[in-house]
Amino acid sequence: MVQRNGYTRGELCWADVQTPDVAAAKSFYTAVFGWRYEDRPTPDGRSYAQAFLDGDLVAVVAPQPVPEESTPARWNVYFAADDARDVAEETRHAGGTVQFGPEEVGDTGVLLFLAPPGGGTTGVWQAGTHAGSGRYHEPGAFAWAELLTPEPQAAVGFFQQVFGHEVTEYPQDDGGTYTTLIVNGAEVAGVAPAPDAEGEPDTDAELEAQGTDGAERRARLGWQVYFGVSSVKEAVLAAVAAGAEVLVEPEFEDDEGTIATLKDPQGGVFSVLEV
């Protein structure tokens, strides 16, 4: 069991999903990951659900902001930061865009959304009472994330400047490069060229404008979140039985086991990784 009580600047620390139907999403992800929930009120009178494995908080299922209620669900990933305001300022110097915040979320922490060159909404979390996922890289918990972007070199340079990541580059058979971002010697996230990016929409706004038709494109552009499972085959079967669509059939990766990409019934795209 890999339990976490905190995260270092530049590590991915958290993932949450914003969905048009919180109750349906809760049922779906329980079927896939075995999560249990505790409901909490939102300031606008709705509610969100904290997802737990045993006693450890591992994700949140939240309602979409009102202006986005007709759009598909979306998973967000968050990098840990010591000071979200400093990250926002450095984002502007590094060629990125501040999309939201920084904003205090009660005493739980400070929230920021930004985008690197080439797009890809990226969450930043300055921990208060909420440090991030209580487990990492185990069944039912956040396990990895990678950014698929039409501008991978610019994105990598952006994260190096903003968070101080070191990098490792892995040449691919198609001539491209898969780059991992590194904190204290450990790989924390990946950055890769978006497949078939030419002619495809390259901003989150353009993807959202396509409604449900944009879900498959989001699997090829922006952040892809991975959750650990003990068996990809069993997870895919459970997800399909609960209403999911398989976007990428299970495939074997030499270093990382078996993976598959799914779309939940509300349109949220996520992947499962055998750990």
N, C-alpha and C positions, 0 to 999 in steps of 0.2 A: 504494500500500500504506500503510495507516494502522497503524503499529506503536506500541505503548504500553509505556513502562517504569515507569509509575506513574500514580496517579489522585489527584485533589484531593478533599478532604472533600465528600461529597454527590453525587459522580459515581457512576453505576452502573459497577462495575468488574469484575463477574464473574457467571457463570451456571454452574450445575451441575445434573445430573439424578440423582435417587435412583430406582432402578428395581428391580423384583423379579428381573430377569434381565440381568446386566451383559453377558454374552457376546452375547446377542441384540440388546441395545441398541447395542453396539459395531458389530455388523454393519449394523444399520439406519442409523445415523448416518454410517457410512463411505459407504454407498450414496447418501445425500443430500448430504453435505458434503465427502466425500473425506478425512475425518479419518484419521490414523494414531494408534496408541496405544502407551503404555508403562504396563505394569501395576505397581502398587505394593501392598504388603500393608496391611491394616487391623489395628488392635490386636486384633480378635476372631478373627483367623486367616483372614479372607476377603481379597478384593482389590478395588481400584478401578482405574480406567483414566484416565490423563491423555491428553487428546485434543490433537493438534498439527496445525497447518497448517505444512508445512515444519518449521522448527525452533521455531516459536512456540506456546506453550501457550495454548489458547483455551477449554477446557472440561474438566470431569471427569464421568465416568460412574461412579456409585458405587452400591453395594448399599444397599437401604433399611435403616433401623434395624430390628432384629429385631421389635419390636412392630408394625411397619407392613408386614411382608413380604407380607401378603395384599391390600394396597391398590394402586391404580394408580400408575404412575410419576408423579413430579412434578418440574418444573423450578423451581429457586430462583434468585432474583436478589439481588445484594448491592450495597449502597452502601458506598463507601469512607469510612473514619473514621480520625481521628488517634488517638482513644482510645475504644475500644469500651465501657469502663466508664463514661465520661462520657455516652456515648449511652444506655446502659441507664438511668442515673440520670435523664437528661432525659426519656426515654420515659415514665417514671412521672409526671413533672410535667406532661407534655403530653397526658395522657389515653390513652396507648397501653398496651400490655401487653408485658412481657418474657416470651418463650416459652421461651428457652434461652440459657444463658450469662450473661455472657461467659466463654468458655473458651479457653485457650491450645491451639493445635494445633501442638505441637512448636515449632520455631523459624520456622514458616511464617507465623504470624500469630495473631490473636485473633478468634474467631467469636462472633457474637451473632445470635439470631433474635428479632424483635419483631413486633408487629402494631399498626397505627394504628387509630383509632376506625373501626368498620365492618368490621374484619377485613382479612385479606390478609397472610399470613406474609411477612416482609421480612427478608432477610439483611443483616448488617452485617459488614464485613471490615476489620480493622486490620492492615495489611500488615506482615509480617516479611520473610522471604526470598521469599515469594510476593506479588507486587505486584498481580496481577490478570491479566486477559486480555492476552496479548501482541499482539493485534490487535483492531481495533474498526471496525465499520461497513464491512466488506468481505465478499466472498463467503466463506462458511464460518465467519464470526466473529460474535460477539455484536454486534447492531446497534441495539437499542432495547428498551424495556420500558414497559408502561403498567399502571396499577392500575385495575381496574374494581371499583367499590365502591358500596354503597348510601348511603354518607355521604361524597361527594366533597369537600364544603366542609370538613368536619371533618378528613379525611385531608390535604388540602392545608395546612390550618393546622398540623397535626401536623408535617409535614415541614419547613415553614417554621421552626417553633420548634426542632426537633431538629437540623436540618442548616443552617439559615439560607438555604434556597432562596429566590430570587426567583421570580416566576411571571408567565406570560402566559396570558390567557384567550381562547379562541376560541369564540364563539357557534356553536351547531350548528343545523341546519335543524329539528330536533325540539324546539327550545327549551332544550335542555341546554347545558352548557358543557364543552369539553375544555380542561383546564389543563395547561400544561407547567411542569415544575420546571427552574430555571435556575441554573447555576453559572458564574461569570465570563463572563456574557453568552451562554453556550451552553445550549441545551435538552438536558437529560439524561434526562428521563423524562416520561411523561404520566399524568394522573389523569382519569378519566371516570366518569360515572354508569353503574352496571351496568344493562344493558338488562333489562327485565322483572324487576326486582329484587323487586317486591312479591310476597310469598308464597313466594319462593325461599329456600333455606337461605342464611344470611349469615355463617357462620363456617367456617373450614377443617375443624373437627371434624365439622360437619354434612355437609359435602361428602364427607369421607373415609368417613363412615358409610354413604353410598350406594354405595360400591364403584365398579364400572365405570360405573354410571349417573350418577355425579357428574362424569364427564369433560367432557361437553358443558356442564354448569353451570360448571365451572372455566374454560371458555372465555369465560364471561360474568361471572366474579367472581374477584377476586384478581389477582395479577400475571400478565401475559401476556408471554412472552419472544419476541423477534424475532431471527432470524439472517439475515444478508445472503446473497443469492444473485445470480448474474449473470442468471438467467432463472427467474422464478417458475414458468412453464409447465414447464420442464425439471425443476425441483426437485420439483414436485408429481407429475409422471409418475414420477420416480425413487422418491419416497416411497411412492406407491401400489403400484408394482411390488415394493417391499420390505415391504409389508404395512400401510401407513398407511391411515387413514380421513380423508377430507377433511371438516372441520367447517364451514369457510367457504370457498366457492369463490373462486378468484382474482378480485380486484376492483381497480379502478384508483383510486389516491389522487393528486390533482393534485400535491401537493408531495412525495410520498414514493414514487412509482412503484407497482408492482403488489404486492399482498400476498395471502396465503392463510393459513388456519389449519388445522393438521393434528393428528391424534392418532396417536402411534406405536403399534406393536403391543403395548407394555406399558402403554398408557394415558396416556403423557405428552403433554400438549398444548403445542404451540409454533406460532409463526408464522414465515413466511418473507417477506422484504422485498427487493424488487429494488433493488440498489445499483449 
